[in-house]
Amino acid sequence: MASFRVVVFLCIIYATLMSVVSSQSIAPAPAPTSDGTTIDQAVACLLMLFALVLTYIIH
């Protein structure tokens, strides 16, 4: 009966330690610094500026 208690005690300690070890997760990857929207907005801005200059020159 004493060996059964020892086995149960060791199982509880093992389960507790395994839950602590498995709860540590790897840090997520950092967010991308540029997802392309900034580049798209810059291109759109330059095209609008070009259209404005072209319209000014034509008139």
Contacts in CASP RR format, 6 or more apart in sequence:
PFRMAT RR
TARGET T0000
AUTHOR 0000-0000-0000
METHOD contacts of the structure
MODEL  1
MASFRVVVFLCIIYATLMSVVSSQSIAPAPAPTSDGTTIDQAVACLLMLF
ALVLTYIIH
END
